[in-house]
Amino acid sequence: MERLDLRGTEIEVVRRDIKHVHLSVHPPAGRVRIAAPRATKLDSLRLFAIQKLGWIRQQQKRMRTQERETGRTYVNRESHYVWGRRCLLRVIEADEKPRVEARPSSLLLRIRPAASRDRREAVVEGWYREQVREAAALRMDHWVRVLGVRRPEVRVQRMRTKWGSCNRIGGRLRLNTWLAKKPPECLDYIVLHELVHLLEPDHGPRFVQIMDQRLPSWRRIRERLNRLPTGPETWNDEAAAGGPQGRQRAAASQQVDAG
């Protein structure tokens, strides 16, 4: 793999069969990567990266200083988040089918006595996944009608670097399980963001125009999502900037440019 070293900032260069140059900064430490067409000269990429160096370092600083959740062990009085609310976990060991219940200030986990930490995590994660699936279905009903697009298939799963993604050709939308930890408006923003990609594949002027029309507060929500604590494995979207042939792309979910 080719590499560039710019004043102490190392950048990986990946050659692909693409038309544009894409610069990305990846959490948690701020690893930098350029994806470029195979024929692009390395000197051209160096010049491009130098022009973006200030932006790169800004993204790296934000990622390195962002608050993160500590690892979870799923024991009594451990803090968990449900739709933006901090809840204390209550563990009840019982020889019955495992389940999770949300209370006003607590999250109740009923689990068999011999259940391991991994099993407890799997039960709680499954509950979060259902929360996202149910809430997203309601917001999908709304935004599909507003945008006039065909309803895509929705999958909810744990995603390491994105809050969501959209496969326009396959008609599939993916959402991050951990959105159930964030305020409801964050899920609404991500659902709309991904559905707009059915109309506009990139993040150019038309994409921004549609977002402005349908959800004028989307920038504020995106910034709120950026500031919220991330998980110990960093469930943030990469920050990305368009290349010399493209336009500056808005960073999202952590940045939430989820697609």
N, C-alpha and C positions, 0 to 999 in steps of 0.2 A: 504494500500500500504506500502511495506517495504521501509525503508530509510537508507542510510549510511551517516554518518557525518565524513568527513575527514578534520581535521584541519580547521574547519570553512566552508568547502565546502559541501553543502548538495546535495545528489544524490538520485533521485527517482529510485526504482527498480520495473520493470514491468515483470511479468512472462508470457511467451507466449509459444505456441507450435512451437518453432523454434530450429534450430540446433546450431546456433552460438550466441555468446554474442555480442551485439552492444552498443557502447557508443555514445551518442549524446549530443550536446550542442545547445540549442535553443535560438534564438533571441526573444526579444531584450535585456533581462537582463542577458542571459547566463544560463538559467535553464539547469540542467544536469540530464540526464536520462540514465539508463542502461536497455536494454531489454535483458532478459536472458531465456534460457531453464528452464522449471519448476524444473528440478532436480538439477540444479547448486547450490552448497552450497554458503551461504551468505559470508562465510570467503574467498572463492575463488574469489567472486566478489569484496570484499574489497581489496584483494591483487592486482587484476587487475586494480582497480580504482586508487590505490596508485601509481602504475607504470605509469599511464596516467595523474597524477595530474598536472604536468607541462604543458602538452598539453591542458588540460581542462582550466587552468587559462589563457593560451595564447589566446584561443578562446574567453573566457569571456571578456578579456580586449579589444580585437578587436571589439567585438559586442557592448560593452558599449560605446566605443569612436567613433564609426563610425558615420559620418555625416548623418543626416536624413533630409528629406524634412519636412517643416511645413505643417499643414493641409491646404487644398485649399478651397477657398470660391467661385471661379469662377466669379471674377469681373475683370474689366478693369485693365490692366497693371500688372496683376499677372503673376509670372514666371511659365512656364511649359516647359517640355523637350520633344523634338521630335527627335528620333534617335540620341541622344547625344547632340543635339543643344538646347541651352536655347532660348525660345521664349516668347514674351509677349502676353498675352491673350487680344484680342479685342472682346468685347461683343457688338453685334448689336441686339437690340430688334426689332423684326418685326413679324407681324402676318402671318407667313409662316411656312412651314415644317422646323424643327430644322436641322441644319447641321454644320459641322466643315470643315474648309479649312486651309491647311498649307501654309503659306507664308514664304519667306526667313528668316525673323526675327520675325514673329508673328504667332499666332494661332487664326484664326477668328472663333468665335462662333456666329452663328445666332440662336436666341432663342426667343420664344414668351415672351411678356412683363411680364406676370403673372407667368412665370416659377420659381419654387423654386430652392434653392441651390442644393437639391438632384436631381432634374430633369436636371439641368445643368451638374452635375457630370455624370449622366447616359448617356447623349448625348455624352460628351467628351470621356467617357470610351468606349462607343460603337464604336466610331471612332478609338480609339487606338486598339481595338480588331480587327477591320477590317485591320488596318495597319499590325498587326502581322500576321493575316491569309494570306494576299496577299504576304507579303515578305517571310513568311515561305514556301509557296507553291513553290516559285522559288528555294529556297535553298534545299527543299525536292527533287525536280526534279534532282538536281545535285548529292546530296549525296546518293540517292537511286540507281542511276546508278553506282556510284563509289563503293559502298559497296556491290552491288548485292543483296539487300534485297527487300522484298515486301513492297510496299508503305503502310504505316499505315493510319488509320483514324486520323485526327488531330482535336483537340478541343482547343479553346483558351478561357481562363477564368481567372478571378482574383484568384490568389493563395497566401495564407498567408505565407507559409514557403518554397516554392520551385519555381524555375524558370521554371522547366519542369519535366515531369515524363513519364515513358514508361510502358505500360501494354503489356508484350510480348505475353501472352496467348490470350488476346482479340484483339491484333493488333491495339492498340490505343496509341496515343501520345498526351499529354497535354502540352500546353505552357502558360506561364503567360502573361496576357494582358499587364503588365507594361514593357515587353521587348521592346515595341515600344518607350519607353523613353530612352533606352540605345543605344550606338553606334551599327550600323548594325552587326559588327563582333561578338558582344555578342550573338545575335540571331543565327548567323551561327554556333557558337560554341555549343550552347544549342541544336540546331537541330541535329548536328552531334553526340553530346554526347548521346542523347536519341536514335538515330537510331543505334548506336554501341551496345546499350543494346539489340537489336534484335539478335545480334550475341554473345554477352557475357553478362550474367545477372549481374555480380558483377563488382567491380573495380580492379580486379587483374591484373597480368602481361600482359595477352592477351589484356585486355581492353586498358591498357596504350600503348601497342605496336601498336594497331590499330590507336589510337588517334595520336600517334607520326608520324605514316606513312601518315595519311590523312591530319592532320592539325598540323604541327610541332610547330606552335606558340600558341597552345591551352593553355599552362600554363600561358603565358603572358596575354592572353585574359581573362582567369579566374581571374587572379590577378587584372586586370583592373576592371572587373565587381565587385570584392570584394571591391574595393576602392571607387566606385561611390556612391553617396548619395542614401540611401534607402528611401522608402516611409514612411509616418508617422505610418503606420501599420506594418512596417517591412516586406518587400517582399523578405526575404532572405531564402536561403536554409539552413537547419541545417548543422552544421559541424558534421562529423561522423568519428569514428575510429573503425576499426575491433576489434573483441574480441580475447581471448586467442587461440581460434581454427581457427581464420581467419587471414587475412592479414590487414596491415594498409591501410585504405581507404583514398583516396585523398579527401580533403574537396573541395566542389565546390560552385558555385554561392553564395552565401555568406556563403557559399562556393559554387559554382554552382555545387555540385554533385547533379545534379538534379534528378537522378532516384534512 
